């Protein structure tokens, strides 16, 4: 595994997923379906969209958004849409 990963207990966010998370938080760029479901607190959707590696590591995603991201950027579809709108209005 590379250096750009997030670890939580025995779980981790793969390096390949960190760019999408960072682009969403910093620039309001809409992530793919799995990350969108995670951000929106949609466990059923996240499980349905996850590949095997991400499915095993969902706790790390929840911990990341809870511990490392702005509280106003995650939690529901409405919140995600508002976050992207704000970031787009401010020129990212």
N, C-alpha and C positions, 0 to 999 in steps of 0.2 A: 504494500500500500504506500501511496505517496505521502507527502507532508501536509497537503491541504485537505485534511479530514477532521471531522469533529468526533470525539469519543465521549460516550456516556456509559458508564459501567462496562459491561461486556459488549456493548453495541457501538456502531459507528455509522457515520454518513460517508459513503464512498466519495473519493476525490472528484470523480466525474459528475457528481451531483451538486457540489459546492458552488460552481459557477452559476447555475440556474437560481440557486437560493440568493446568492449575492446580487445578481442582476435584478431579481425581484425586489429585494430590500432597498438597494441603492438607486435603482433606475425605474422601478415600477414596471419592468418587463414581465409580461405574463409567462409563468412557467408552464411546463407540460402538465398533463392530466394527473399524474401521481403527485407531484409537488403541489399542484393546486388543491387537491383533496386534502393533503396534509395541512396546508395553510388554512384551509376552510374548516378544519376540525371534522372532516368527513372520513371517519375510520372505515366505513364500508367501502366508500369510493377509493380510498387509498389502497386497501387490500385488493380490490378488484383490478387496479391499475399497476400494482407493484410487480417488478420482476422478483425472482427468488431472493437476490441479495437485499433489495430494499425491503421486501416483506419481513425478512428476519430482523431488520434494523429499524423498524418504525419507532421504537422507543427513543432512539437517538434523535430522530427528527423532532419528536414532540419536545424532548429536552432542549434541543437547540432553539426552537422557536420560543419556548417558555423562558429560557435562561439567557439567550444571546441576542434576541431580536427585539425591536420596538414592539411593545404590547399592542400598539395601534395598527400593526400590519398583518395580524393573523387572528383567526378565531371563527370566522364565518365567511360565506360568499360575499355578503354585503360589505364586510370589512375589507376583503381583498380587492373588490371592485373600487371601493373608495380610495384605498392606498394607491392603486395603479392610476386612478384619475388624478389624485393630488400630485403624484410624481410626474405625470405627463404634463400637467398644467404648469409646474414649476420648471419645466425644461429638463427634467431629470437631473 
